[in-house]
Amino acid sequence: MLIDMWGLMKAYVSVKERDIVASKFVDIALDNGVSDSELKELIGMDDELDEAVREILAEDEDEADYDYSDDYAGEISDDY
């Protein structure tokens, strides 16, 4: 279903803007409950969509790998 929706949208988007629209399409899909595994199934069906899915999933992995616990672990001083 997602690939069909993308194909319909793609037909109305200029070639120069397809990468931007593909990224937005993936963002909207994720915001509306599409899982990472469902997005991965789209890889191999369309070049612009492939790139958008890979970028979004890579960003999610980078955020998941970041350790937020050390951000404010230091002591607060009155030296300023």
KEKE-3310 file (N, C-alpha, C; in steps of 0.2 Angstrom, whole numbers, plus 5000, padded with zeros to 4 digits):
npx = (5004:5010:5020:5012:5005:5016:5020:5010:5010:5023:5022:5017:5027:5040:5056:5067:5063:5060:5068:5066:5052:5051:5058:5049:5038:5041:5044:5030:5024:5030:5026:5013:5012:5018:5029:5047:5052:5042:5045:5058:5054:5051:5063:5072:5062:5061:5072:5073:5065:5071:5083:5078:5072:5083:5091:5082:5081:5094:5096:5088:5094:5106:5102:5097:5108:5115:5121:5112:5114:5126:5125:5123:5131:5142:5149:5141:5147:5151:5159:5157)
npy = (4994:5006:5008:5010:5022:5031:5030:5036:5049:5052:5054:5067:5075:5086:5081:5086:5089:5077:5069:5077:5076:5063:5060:5067:5060:5048:5052:5056:5044:5037:5044:5041:5028:5018:5005:5003:4991:4989:5000:4996:4986:4993:4996:4995:4996:5009:5022:5035:5034:5024:5030:5039:5031:5024:5035:5040:5029:5028:5039:5037:5026:5032:5041:5032:5026:5036:5041:5048:5050:5056:5069:5080:5076:5082:5092:5107:5123:5139:5147:5157)
npz = (5000:5004:4994:4983:4986:4987:4973:4967:4972:4968:4954:4953:4957:4955:4947:4953:4966:4972:4981:4993:4995:4996:5008:5017:5015:5021:5034:5038:5037:5047:5058:5058:5062:5055:5055:5058:5052:5042:5034:5030:5021:5010:5003:4989:4980:4974:4970:4976:4987:4993:4997:5006:5016:5021:5026:5036:5045:5048:5056:5066:5072:5076:5086:5095:5099:5106:5122:5134:5147:5152:5150:5160:5170:5177:5190:5197:5196:5204:5197:5187)
capx = (5000:5014:5023:5007:5004:5022:5020:5005:5013:5029:5020:5015:5032:5046:5062:5072:5060:5058:5071:5063:5046:5052:5059:5043:5033:5044:5042:5023:5022:5032:5021:5006:5012:5022:5035:5054:5052:5038:5049:5063:5052:5051:5069:5073:5057:5061:5078:5072:5062:5076:5088:5074:5071:5090:5093:5078:5083:5101:5095:5085:5099:5111:5098:5096:5115:5118:5120:5110:5115:5132:5125:5123:5134:5147:5147:5139:5151:5149:5164:5155)
capy = (5000:5012:5009:5013:5029:5034:5030:5041:5055:5054:5056:5074:5079:5087:5077:5090:5089:5070:5067:5080:5074:5056:5061:5069:5054:5043:5055:5056:5037:5035:5048:5038:5021:5013:5003:5002:4985:4990:5004:4992:4982:4997:4997:4991:4997:5016:5025:5041:5031:5020:5034:5042:5026:5023:5041:5041:5024:5029:5045:5034:5022:5037:5044:5026:5024:5041:5040:5055:5050:5060:5076:5084:5072:5086:5097:5114:5128:5146:5151:5161)
capz = (5000:5004:4988:4979:4988:4984:4966:4965:4974:4964:4947:4953:4960:4950:4948:4958:4973:4974:4987:4999:4996:4999:5016:5021:5015:5026:5041:5039:5038:5054:5063:5058:5065:5051:5059:5054:5048:5036:5030:5027:5015:5004:5000:4983:4975:4971:4972:4980:4993:4996:5001:5012:5021:5024:5030:5042:5049:5051:5061:5072:5075:5079:5092:5100:5102:5110:5129:5137:5155:5154:5148:5166:5176:5180:5196:5195:5200:5204:5194:5181)
cpx = (5004:5017:5018:5006:5010:5022:5015:5007:5019:5028:5019:5021:5038:5052:5067:5069:5059:5061:5068:5056:5046:5053:5053:5038:5035:5042:5035:5021:5024:5028:5015:5006:5015:5028:5042:5054:5048:5041:5054:5061:5051:5057:5070:5067:5057:5068:5077:5069:5067:5081:5084:5074:5078:5092:5089:5080:5090:5101:5093:5090:5104:5108:5098:5103:5118:5116:5118:5112:5121:5131:5126:5126:5139:5144:5145:5143:5148:5154:5163:5153)
cpy = (5006:5014:5012:5020:5033:5035:5035:5048:5057:5056:5064:5078:5080:5083:5080:5090:5082:5068:5071:5078:5067:5056:5063:5064:5049:5046:5054:5048:5035:5038:5045:5030:5016:5011:5003:4996:4985:4995:5000:4988:4986:4997:4992:4992:5004:5019:5031:5039:5027:5024:5037:5038:5025:5029:5041:5035:5025:5034:5042:5030:5027:5039:5038:5025:5030:5040:5047:5055:5055:5067:5081:5081:5076:5090:5104:5118:5135:5150:5156:5168)
cpz = (5000:4998:4983:4980:4986:4977:4963:4966:4969:4957:4947:4956:4955:4952:4953:4965:4976:4980:4993:5000:4999:5006:5020:5021:5020:5033:5043:5040:5045:5059:5063:5059:5061:5055:5054:5050:5041:5031:5026:5021:5009:5000:4994:4978:4971:4974:4977:4987:4997:5000:5007:5018:5025:5028:5037:5047:5052:5057:5067:5076:5079:5086:5097:5103:5106:5118:5132:5144:5157:5153:5154:5172:5180:5186:5193:5199:5200:5201:5188:5184)
residu = (MET:LEU:ILE:ASP:MET:TRP:GLY:LEU:MET:LYS:ALA:TYR:VAL:SER:VAL:LYS:GLU:ARG:ASP:ILE:VAL:ALA:SER:LYS:PHE:VAL:ASP:ILE:ALA:LEU:ASP:ASN:GLY:VAL:SER:ASP:SER:GLU:LEU:LYS:GLU:LEU:ILE:GLY:MET:ASP:ASP:GLU:LEU:ASP:GLU:ALA:VAL:ARG:GLU:ILE:LEU:ALA:GLU:ASP:GLU:ASP:GLU:ALA:ASP:TYR:ASP:TYR:SER:ASP:ASP:TYR:ALA:GLY:GLU:ILE:SER:ASP:ASP:TYR)
# end
